[in-house]
Amino acid sequence: MLENKQKKNILFYCPFISRGGIETTLIKYSNFLCKYYQVSIFTNSNSNIILSKLHKKIKVYNIRNKIFLKSRLLNNFAVYKKLLDHKRNNSIIFSLQDHFFILLLNFFFTRLKIIIRTSSIIPNKKNKDETRHLKNVFLKKLFMKSYRLADKVITFSNENVKFFISKNIKSVCIYNFFQKQLYQPIVNRKKLNIFFIGRFSFEKDPIFFLQNLLKFNNINIHLVGDGIQKTKLTNLSKDKKNIFFHGFVDNPLNRFKKKIDLLCITSKYEGTPNIMGEAMAYGIPVLAPKNVGLTKLFLKNGKYGFLYKNSDNNSFKNKVFEIINFYTSAKSKAKKGYFSMNRFNENKTLHKVLKEIKKL
């Protein structure tokens, strides 16, 4: 029976690949599952960096068509058509993006078992602070009704599971996998290096990060990433010699692990901030907004890091001031956070995904 299940094909549906949490999950899930199943990825991507991190056993069907990327609907149909050409009776679709499209297409045409994984905010009564920043809330709620067509929805919090159950959606909470790295002792410096790492976009809010640090003395401000807010950020940083832009950096924590004294998460809304988990896995101090994604769970209400009121300038600045002046406490919390990352080991995350697949 087990041998038969191991012959299943996992068809990852990821219509476009950029640089973010979805792509990180794609790499972790597919590289793990290819040990047990035949794994294929269907996408339309020009990102060789992401694709190069995939195991050689994984088959990648990449249509490489820039014209399709201009239309989300057209691109989804094109990637689905490629998936359709390679489906088998024992295939399972694993959707990481644009679930509404693949759920409907699968329901009307393919009729395969399908798992979807939510990556971002699920609007409900428990996350009003985040939802107020979300664009097209009505449309997102409408699309979520299609989740009932999934055989299983993997989501990132137990609150999401409770919400889905109330909507007759079959779901399970599985946290992201974070592998503990070699513990990185923090060097005492006269000027702290404070980092933002992520997309320069509305939801990640690097503007909030930079504006609230401009008047601090004796710190260096580092921004790692790129995106549509780059111009505004560079304008804000004019004539400031303590602000450094590093552009997009692959595996930034590994590159800057000896330099980061504090990582700031400033997202308006989130799922699991992967960069936060990765920083904690190195023992790097973290400041994040409370009630945004899983920040409170990861930082255990401030035991393993620092929390400020979401989008509140004074709350953020007060916490930065506290960290600068009591940095020994920040290091102590980060060390506790490092050891707490056993909560997100392979057995408690990726193997739970494997169990859900075996049930289908």
PAVEXPA-229159 format. One record per residue (C-alpha): residue in one letter; chain; y, z, x. Coordinates in Angstrom, 1 decimal. Example, Ala and Ser with C-alpha at 12.3 -4.5 7.8 and 13.67 -1.06 7.14 Angstrom:
BEGIN
{"a", "A", {-4.5, 7.8, 12.3}}
{"s", "A", {-1.1, 7.1, 13.7}}
//
This chain:
BEGIN
{"m", "A", {0.0, 0.0, 0.0}}
{"l", "A", {2.4, 0.9, 2.8}}
{"e", "A", {1.5, -2.3, 4.7}}
{"n", "A", {2.5, -4.3, 1.6}}
{"k", "A", {5.8, -2.6, 1.3}}
{"q", "A", {6.6, -3.2, 5.0}}
{"k", "A", {6.4, -6.9, 4.3}}
{"k", "A", {9.3, -6.8, 2.0}}
{"n", "A", {12.4, -8.8, 2.9}}
{"i", "A", {15.7, -7.0, 2.9}}
{"l", "A", {18.5, -9.5, 2.2}}
{"f", "A", {21.9, -8.0, 3.1}}
{"y", "A", {24.7, -9.5, 1.1}}
{"c", "A", {28.0, -9.2, 3.0}}
{"p", "A", {30.2, -12.2, 2.0}}
{"f", "A", {32.8, -11.6, 4.7}}
{"i", "A", {32.9, -9.6, 7.9}}
{"s", "A", {36.0, -8.1, 9.4}}
{"r", "A", {36.5, -4.8, 11.3}}
{"g", "A", {35.9, -1.7, 9.3}}
{"g", "A", {33.5, 0.8, 7.8}}
{"i", "A", {31.4, -1.8, 5.9}}
{"e", "A", {30.7, -3.7, 9.1}}
{"t", "A", {29.8, -0.4, 10.8}}
{"t", "A", {27.3, 0.3, 8.0}}
{"l", "A", {25.9, -3.2, 8.2}}
{"i", "A", {25.1, -2.7, 11.9}}
{"k", "A", {23.5, 0.7, 11.4}}
{"y", "A", {21.5, -0.1, 8.3}}
{"s", "A", {20.2, -3.5, 9.4}}
{"n", "A", {19.3, -2.4, 13.0}}
{"f", "A", {17.4, 0.6, 11.6}}
{"l", "A", {15.6, -1.2, 8.7}}
{"c", "A", {14.5, -4.1, 10.9}}
{"k", "A", {12.0, -1.7, 12.4}}
{"y", "A", {10.2, -1.5, 9.1}}
{"y", "A", {11.0, -4.7, 7.2}}
{"q", "A", {12.0, -8.3, 7.7}}
{"v", "A", {15.8, -8.2, 7.5}}
{"s", "A", {18.3, -11.1, 6.9}}
{"i", "A", {22.0, -11.1, 6.6}}
{"f", "A", {24.0, -13.5, 4.5}}
{"t", "A", {27.7, -13.9, 5.3}}
{"n", "A", {30.6, -16.1, 6.0}}
{"s", "A", {32.1, -14.8, 9.3}}
{"n", "A", {33.9, -15.7, 12.4}}
{"s", "A", {33.4, -12.3, 14.0}}
{"n", "A", {31.1, -12.7, 16.9}}
{"i", "A", {31.8, -9.1, 18.0}}
{"i", "A", {30.1, -7.7, 15.0}}
{"l", "A", {27.2, -10.2, 14.9}}
{"s", "A", {26.5, -9.6, 18.6}}
{"k", "A", {25.6, -6.0, 17.9}}
{"l", "A", {22.8, -6.9, 15.6}}
{"h", "A", {19.1, -6.6, 16.7}}
{"k", "A", {17.5, -9.9, 17.8}}
{"k", "A", {14.8, -9.5, 15.1}}
{"i", "A", {17.5, -9.8, 12.4}}
{"k", "A", {18.0, -13.3, 10.9}}
{"v", "A", {21.7, -14.1, 10.3}}
{"y", "A", {22.6, -16.9, 7.9}}
{"n", "A", {26.3, -17.5, 8.5}}
{"i", "A", {27.9, -20.4, 6.6}}
{"r", "A", {31.0, -20.3, 8.9}}
{"n", "A", {33.3, -22.0, 6.5}}
{"k", "A", {37.0, -21.0, 6.7}}
{"i", "A", {37.9, -22.9, 3.6}}
{"f", "A", {35.6, -20.8, 1.4}}
{"l", "A", {37.3, -17.6, 2.8}}
{"k", "A", {40.5, -18.7, 1.0}}
{"s", "A", {38.8, -18.1, -2.3}}
{"r", "A", {36.9, -14.9, -2.9}}
{"l", "A", {35.0, -16.4, -5.9}}
{"l", "A", {34.1, -19.6, -4.0}}
{"n", "A", {33.0, -17.6, -1.0}}
{"n", "A", {30.7, -15.3, -3.0}}
{"f", "A", {29.0, -18.3, -4.6}}
{"a", "A", {28.5, -20.1, -1.3}}
{"v", "A", {27.0, -17.0, 0.4}}
{"y", "A", {24.8, -16.4, -2.7}}
{"k", "A", {23.6, -20.0, -2.6}}
{"k", "A", {22.5, -19.5, 1.0}}
{"l", "A", {20.7, -16.3, 0.0}}
{"l", "A", {19.0, -18.1, -2.9}}
{"d", "A", {17.6, -20.6, -0.5}}
{"h", "A", {15.7, -17.8, 1.4}}
{"k", "A", {14.6, -15.4, -1.3}}
{"r", "A", {11.0, -14.5, -1.9}}
{"n", "A", {9.2, -12.6, -4.6}}
{"n", "A", {9.1, -9.5, -2.4}}
{"s", "A", {12.8, -9.7, -1.5}}
{"i", "A", {15.3, -6.9, -2.1}}
{"i", "A", {19.0, -7.6, -2.2}}
{"f", "A", {21.1, -5.0, -0.4}}
{"s", "A", {24.8, -5.5, -1.3}}
{"l", "A", {27.6, -4.1, 0.8}}
{"q", "A", {30.5, -6.0, -0.7}}
{"d", "A", {31.7, -7.6, -3.9}}
{"h", "A", {29.0, -6.0, -5.9}}
{"f", "A", {30.3, -7.3, -9.3}}
{"f", "A", {29.6, -10.9, -8.2}}
{"i", "A", {26.1, -10.4, -6.8}}
{"l", "A", {25.0, -8.1, -9.6}}
{"l", "A", {25.9, -10.7, -12.3}}
{"l", "A", {24.4, -13.6, -10.3}}
{"n", "A", {21.2, -11.6, -9.7}}
{"f", "A", {20.9, -10.6, -13.4}}
{"f", "A", {21.3, -14.1, -14.7}}
{"f", "A", {19.5, -16.1, -12.0}}
{"t", "A", {17.6, -14.3, -9.2}}
{"r", "A", {16.2, -11.3, -10.9}}
{"l", "A", {15.3, -9.5, -7.7}}
{"k", "A", {15.4, -5.8, -7.0}}
{"i", "A", {18.9, -4.9, -5.9}}
{"i", "A", {20.6, -2.0, -4.1}}
{"i", "A", {24.3, -1.6, -3.7}}
{"r", "A", {26.2, 0.7, -1.5}}
{"t", "A", {29.7, 1.9, -2.4}}
{"s", "A", {32.1, 2.2, 0.5}}
{"s", "A", {35.5, 3.1, -1.0}}
{"i", "A", {37.0, 5.4, -3.6}}
{"i", "A", {35.3, 5.7, -7.0}}
{"p", "A", {38.1, 6.4, -9.6}}
{"n", "A", {37.3, 9.5, -11.6}}
{"k", "A", {38.8, 12.8, -12.7}}
{"k", "A", {37.9, 14.5, -9.5}}
{"n", "A", {40.0, 12.3, -7.2}}
{"k", "A", {43.3, 11.9, -9.1}}
{"d", "A", {45.3, 12.3, -5.8}}
{"e", "A", {43.7, 9.3, -4.3}}
{"t", "A", {43.5, 7.2, -7.5}}
{"r", "A", {47.3, 7.2, -7.9}}
{"h", "A", {47.6, 5.1, -4.7}}
{"l", "A", {44.9, 2.7, -5.7}}
{"k", "A", {45.9, -0.8, -6.8}}
{"n", "A", {44.1, -2.5, -9.8}}
{"v", "A", {42.5, 0.7, -11.0}}
{"f", "A", {41.6, -0.8, -14.4}}
{"l", "A", {39.9, -3.8, -12.8}}
{"k", "A", {37.9, -1.6, -10.4}}
{"k", "A", {36.7, 0.6, -13.4}}
{"l", "A", {35.8, -2.6, -15.3}}
{"f", "A", {33.8, -3.9, -12.3}}
{"m", "A", {32.0, -0.6, -12.0}}
{"k", "A", {30.4, -1.1, -15.3}}
{"s", "A", {28.3, -3.8, -13.7}}
{"y", "A", {26.7, -1.1, -11.4}}
{"r", "A", {24.2, -0.4, -14.3}}
{"l", "A", {22.6, -3.7, -13.3}}
{"a", "A", {21.6, -2.2, -9.9}}
{"d", "A", {18.2, -0.7, -9.3}}
{"k", "A", {19.9, 1.9, -7.1}}
{"v", "A", {23.5, 2.7, -6.1}}
{"i", "A", {23.9, 4.5, -2.8}}
{"t", "A", {27.1, 6.4, -2.7}}
{"f", "A", {28.8, 8.8, -0.3}}
{"s", "A", {29.3, 11.9, -2.4}}
{"n", "A", {27.6, 14.1, -4.9}}
{"e", "A", {30.7, 14.0, -7.1}}
{"n", "A", {30.2, 10.2, -7.3}}
{"v", "A", {26.6, 10.7, -8.3}}
{"k", "A", {27.6, 13.0, -11.1}}
{"f", "A", {30.1, 10.5, -12.3}}
{"f", "A", {27.6, 7.6, -12.2}}
{"i", "A", {25.0, 9.6, -14.0}}
{"s", "A", {27.5, 10.1, -16.9}}
{"k", "A", {27.8, 6.3, -17.0}}
{"n", "A", {24.0, 5.7, -17.0}}
{"i", "A", {24.1, 4.3, -13.4}}
{"k", "A", {21.1, 5.1, -11.2}}
{"s", "A", {22.5, 6.6, -8.0}}
{"v", "A", {21.9, 8.7, -5.0}}
{"c", "A", {24.2, 10.4, -2.4}}
{"i", "A", {23.4, 9.4, 1.2}}
{"y", "A", {25.9, 10.2, 3.9}}
{"n", "A", {26.7, 8.0, 6.8}}
{"f", "A", {24.8, 8.3, 10.1}}
{"f", "A", {26.7, 9.7, 13.1}}
{"q", "A", {24.9, 10.1, 16.4}}
{"k", "A", {26.2, 12.9, 18.5}}
{"q", "A", {27.5, 11.7, 21.9}}
{"l", "A", {27.7, 13.5, 25.2}}
{"y", "A", {30.1, 16.4, 24.5}}
{"q", "A", {33.6, 15.6, 25.8}}
{"p", "A", {35.4, 18.7, 27.2}}
{"i", "A", {39.1, 18.4, 26.5}}
{"v", "A", {41.4, 18.4, 29.6}}
{"n", "A", {44.5, 20.6, 29.4}}
{"r", "A", {47.7, 18.4, 29.5}}
{"k", "A", {51.4, 19.1, 29.2}}
{"k", "A", {51.8, 16.3, 26.8}}
{"l", "A", {49.1, 15.8, 24.1}}
{"n", "A", {47.9, 12.3, 23.3}}
{"i", "A", {47.9, 11.9, 19.6}}
{"f", "A", {45.9, 8.9, 18.2}}
{"f", "A", {45.8, 6.7, 15.1}}
{"i", "A", {42.8, 4.4, 15.1}}
{"g", "A", {42.2, 1.9, 12.3}}
{"r", "A", {43.7, -1.0, 10.3}}
{"f", "A", {47.4, -1.2, 10.1}}
{"s", "A", {47.3, -1.4, 6.3}}
{"f", "A", {48.6, 0.3, 3.2}}
{"e", "A", {45.6, 2.4, 2.5}}
{"k", "A", {45.2, 3.7, 6.1}}
{"d", "A", {49.0, 4.4, 6.2}}
{"p", "A", {49.9, 4.2, 9.9}}
{"i", "A", {53.6, 4.2, 8.8}}
{"f", "A", {53.2, 7.8, 7.6}}
{"f", "A", {51.5, 8.7, 10.9}}
{"l", "A", {54.3, 7.2, 13.1}}
{"q", "A", {57.3, 8.2, 11.1}}
{"n", "A", {56.2, 11.9, 11.0}}
{"l", "A", {55.7, 12.0, 14.8}}
{"l", "A", {58.9, 10.3, 16.0}}
{"k", "A", {60.9, 13.5, 16.4}}
{"f", "A", {58.2, 15.5, 18.2}}
{"n", "A", {58.8, 16.1, 21.9}}
{"n", "A", {56.2, 16.3, 24.6}}
{"i", "A", {53.6, 14.1, 22.9}}
{"n", "A", {52.3, 10.6, 23.5}}
{"i", "A", {51.7, 8.5, 20.4}}
{"h", "A", {48.9, 5.9, 20.5}}
{"l", "A", {48.1, 3.3, 17.9}}
{"v", "A", {44.8, 1.5, 18.2}}
{"g", "A", {44.2, -1.4, 15.8}}
{"d", "A", {46.0, -4.4, 14.1}}
{"g", "A", {47.0, -5.5, 10.7}}
{"i", "A", {49.8, -6.6, 8.4}}
{"q", "A", {52.0, -3.5, 9.1}}
{"k", "A", {52.2, -4.2, 12.9}}
{"t", "A", {55.7, -5.6, 12.7}}
{"k", "A", {57.1, -2.6, 10.9}}
{"l", "A", {55.3, -0.2, 13.3}}
{"t", "A", {56.8, -2.0, 16.3}}
{"n", "A", {60.3, -1.9, 14.8}}
{"l", "A", {59.9, 1.9, 14.2}}
{"s", "A", {58.9, 2.4, 17.8}}
{"k", "A", {61.8, 0.5, 19.5}}
{"d", "A", {63.3, 2.3, 22.5}}
{"k", "A", {60.5, 4.9, 22.4}}
{"k", "A", {58.8, 5.2, 25.7}}
{"n", "A", {56.1, 7.6, 24.5}}
{"i", "A", {54.6, 5.2, 21.9}}
{"f", "A", {51.7, 2.9, 23.0}}
{"f", "A", {50.0, 0.1, 21.1}}
{"h", "A", {46.5, -0.8, 22.2}}
{"g", "A", {45.6, -3.6, 19.8}}
{"f", "A", {42.1, -3.9, 18.4}}
{"v", "A", {39.6, -2.2, 20.6}}
{"d", "A", {35.8, -2.5, 20.1}}
{"n", "A", {34.2, 1.0, 20.2}}
{"p", "A", {37.6, 2.8, 20.7}}
{"l", "A", {36.2, 6.3, 20.8}}
{"n", "A", {34.0, 5.4, 23.8}}
{"r", "A", {37.0, 3.9, 25.6}}
{"f", "A", {39.5, 6.6, 24.9}}
{"k", "A", {37.3, 9.7, 24.7}}
{"k", "A", {38.8, 11.2, 27.8}}
{"k", "A", {42.3, 10.6, 26.6}}
{"i", "A", {42.4, 11.6, 22.9}}
{"d", "A", {43.6, 15.1, 22.3}}
{"l", "A", {44.0, 14.7, 18.6}}
{"l", "A", {42.9, 12.0, 16.1}}
{"c", "A", {44.9, 11.8, 12.9}}
{"i", "A", {43.5, 10.3, 9.7}}
{"t", "A", {46.4, 9.4, 7.3}}
{"s", "A", {44.6, 7.4, 4.6}}
{"k", "A", {45.9, 7.4, 1.1}}
{"y", "A", {42.3, 7.0, -0.2}}
{"e", "A", {39.0, 6.8, 1.5}}
{"g", "A", {35.2, 6.8, 1.3}}
{"t", "A", {33.8, 8.2, 4.4}}
{"p", "A", {36.3, 7.8, 7.3}}
{"n", "A", {33.9, 6.6, 9.9}}
{"i", "A", {36.3, 7.1, 12.7}}
{"m", "A", {36.6, 10.8, 11.8}}
{"g", "A", {32.9, 11.3, 12.0}}
{"e", "A", {32.7, 9.4, 15.3}}
{"a", "A", {35.5, 11.5, 16.8}}
{"m", "A", {33.7, 14.7, 15.7}}
{"a", "A", {30.5, 13.4, 17.3}}
{"y", "A", {32.4, 13.5, 20.6}}
{"g", "A", {34.0, 16.9, 20.0}}
{"i", "A", {37.5, 15.5, 19.5}}
{"p", "A", {40.0, 17.5, 17.4}}
{"v", "A", {40.8, 15.9, 14.0}}
{"l", "A", {43.7, 16.2, 11.5}}
{"a", "A", {43.0, 14.7, 8.1}}
{"p", "A", {44.3, 14.8, 4.5}}
{"k", "A", {42.5, 17.2, 2.2}}
{"n", "A", {40.9, 15.8, -1.0}}
{"v", "A", {40.7, 12.3, 0.5}}
{"g", "A", {37.1, 10.9, 0.7}}
{"l", "A", {34.9, 13.4, 2.5}}
{"t", "A", {37.5, 15.0, 4.8}}
{"k", "A", {36.9, 18.5, 3.4}}
{"l", "A", {33.2, 18.2, 3.6}}
{"f", "A", {33.2, 16.9, 7.2}}
{"l", "A", {35.8, 19.5, 8.4}}
{"k", "A", {34.3, 22.2, 6.2}}
{"n", "A", {37.7, 23.1, 4.6}}
{"g", "A", {39.3, 23.5, 8.0}}
{"k", "A", {36.6, 25.3, 9.9}}
{"y", "A", {35.9, 22.2, 12.0}}
{"g", "A", {39.4, 20.7, 12.1}}
{"f", "A", {42.7, 20.6, 10.3}}
{"l", "A", {43.7, 19.6, 6.8}}
{"y", "A", {47.1, 18.7, 5.4}}
{"k", "A", {48.2, 17.9, 1.9}}
{"n", "A", {47.7, 14.2, 1.1}}
{"s", "A", {50.9, 12.1, 1.8}}
{"d", "A", {53.0, 15.2, 2.3}}
{"n", "A", {55.4, 14.8, 5.2}}
{"n", "A", {56.1, 18.5, 5.8}}
{"s", "A", {52.5, 19.5, 5.5}}
{"f", "A", {51.5, 16.9, 8.1}}
{"k", "A", {54.3, 17.9, 10.5}}
{"n", "A", {53.6, 21.6, 10.1}}
{"k", "A", {49.9, 21.1, 11.0}}
{"v", "A", {50.8, 18.9, 14.1}}
{"f", "A", {53.2, 21.7, 15.2}}
{"e", "A", {50.5, 24.3, 14.8}}
{"i", "A", {48.0, 22.2, 16.7}}
{"i", "A", {50.4, 21.6, 19.6}}
{"n", "A", {51.3, 25.3, 19.9}}
{"f", "A", {47.8, 26.6, 19.4}}
{"y", "A", {45.7, 23.9, 21.0}}
{"t", "A", {43.0, 26.4, 22.2}}
{"s", "A", {42.2, 26.9, 18.5}}
{"a", "A", {42.0, 23.1, 18.0}}
{"k", "A", {39.5, 22.8, 20.8}}
{"s", "A", {37.4, 25.6, 19.4}}
{"k", "A", {37.3, 24.0, 16.0}}
{"a", "A", {36.4, 20.6, 17.5}}
{"k", "A", {33.5, 22.2, 19.4}}
{"k", "A", {32.1, 23.7, 16.2}}
{"g", "A", {32.6, 20.4, 14.5}}
{"y", "A", {30.6, 18.7, 17.3}}
{"f", "A", {27.6, 20.9, 16.7}}
{"s", "A", {27.9, 20.5, 12.9}}
{"m", "A", {27.2, 16.8, 13.2}}
{"n", "A", {23.5, 17.5, 13.0}}
{"r", "A", {24.2, 17.3, 9.2}}
{"f", "A", {24.4, 13.6, 9.6}}
{"n", "A", {21.4, 12.9, 11.8}}
{"e", "A", {19.1, 9.9, 11.4}}
{"n", "A", {16.5, 11.8, 9.3}}
{"k", "A", {19.1, 13.0, 6.8}}
{"t", "A", {20.8, 9.6, 6.5}}
{"l", "A", {19.0, 6.4, 7.5}}
{"h", "A", {15.5, 7.7, 6.6}}
{"k", "A", {16.8, 8.6, 3.1}}
{"v", "A", {17.8, 4.9, 2.7}}
{"l", "A", {14.3, 3.9, 3.8}}
{"k", "A", {12.8, 6.2, 1.2}}
{"e", "A", {14.9, 4.7, -1.6}}
{"i", "A", {13.8, 1.2, -0.6}}
{"k", "A", {10.1, 2.3, -0.6}}
{"k", "A", {10.5, 3.5, -4.2}}
{"l", "A", {11.4, 0.0, -5.5}}
//
